[in-house]
Amino acid sequence: MDIVLGLQWGDEGKGKFIDLISENYDITARFNGGSNAGHSIERNGKRITLKMIPSGIFMKRVQNVIGTGTVLDPVSFKKEILNLQLFDETVQPENNIVISLKAHFVLPTHKLLDIFMEESSDYITIGTTKNGIAQAYSNKILRQNVRVGDMYTPDFENRVKHILARDYKMLAEGSLELPSLEDISNEFFEAVDFLKRFKCTETEIYLNNALAEGKAILAEGSQAAMLDIDHGTYPYVTSSSTTASGASSGLGVSPKKIGEIFGIAKAYCTRVGNGVFPTELFDELGEEIRTKGNEFGSNTGRPRRTGWLDLPALKYAVMINGVTQLVLTKADVLSGLKSVAVCTHYELEDGKMIATSGILPENGKPVLKWMSGWNADFSTMKSPSELPEELIEFLSFLEAELGIPVTYLSTGPGRNEMLKLIRK
Ligand code: IMP
């Protein structure tokens, strides 16, 4: 099993890469998160953002698993499937999606509680996507939630209604305008009926059997290393395990079965939501990168914060994930700049330098290394031999610092705008 992971704060371009390489696999499998993902894929000049559906969905022979470590919102999933069928009527999701019986449900009140907590002064504001992700995961950990397999049990409706009514008591304490309980409950059960069209099974057994038959699996990470619940910039993180080990536990596939680990990173950094961002640019250049790179949340539309590449954080992400190949995206966005910077260290007040870190140490400041910028027309680029010298130097610098090869370079948003690099 190979894995694709984001190495920064999300939005590195995982969807496009997975869509591209999924032709080499029999199965793609989401192992974490829910409809908070925003994996953008271009097809025939049109763009779609997948939230819960795995990114191998456009490959007819690929099966797409929604694994045990995910949280599934049936209402959002139904909308996403209907939208997908409008986008491409040849896709047959009912034949190509397999859902874990053990995946947890996101309930309508989870989304309302997400908004409630974000808006209440009693709680830290995280800047979530408001998809109810933390609520679903916390109820899972509290062992108070319902799972996909529960929808086949006779007391399912009562259990859900009980949770919704209980949550409404808490919600009533806030000032949020609430929809009628009956409306959200009906919408939820209708969506659950829709979900029953899909194959729901023990995906751990399904995946391990597939591996035993020699099939190739690609595990698809959503969010990214620096948003990981354990290793990310807590508390400004998502609520799931976004790492390579999360793929193993989220899918029920042994770490011994893991092969390549593709880490995706942008040539600069972005972040949506709150939290530490050492290399953030607050000037016109930051704005220019945001506009040129179309750095607006694909899920929420929020403007993304932009900044220089953060090497201490990237080294940390490569280390905790055991990344074997780096996929670099959006170097084309920086094209035309006279010089580009990379943060190589964090410098502490006593002059001590930190080269690898998952957090900006207190009182630390980023140390920037300036390199010559590059200028090229990436839209017409067909071969690595056309890459400007300065960008090759940038790639070599990253390889030397990270100790892994850069094997793919994305040159634009289009599906085919990706160069496979053969580098020593
Ligand atoms: P949640 O996952 O909706 O609870 O949001 C928690 C944090 O993760 C917020 O800062 C979100 O902006 C961020 N986040 C969640 N999903 C993504 C994503 O797919 N890309 C980028 N950031 C994300």
Boltz pocket constraint, residues with backbone or C-beta under 6 A from the ligand:
constraints:
  - pocket:
      binder: B
      contacts: [[A, 9], [A, 10], [A, 11], [A, 36], [A, 37], [A, 38], [A, 126], [A, 127], [A, 128], [A, 129], [A, 130], [A, 131], [A, 132], [A, 133], [A, 134], [A, 222], [A, 223], [A, 227], [A, 236], [A, 237], [A, 238], [A, 239], [A, 272], [A, 273], [A, 274]]
      max_distance: 6.0
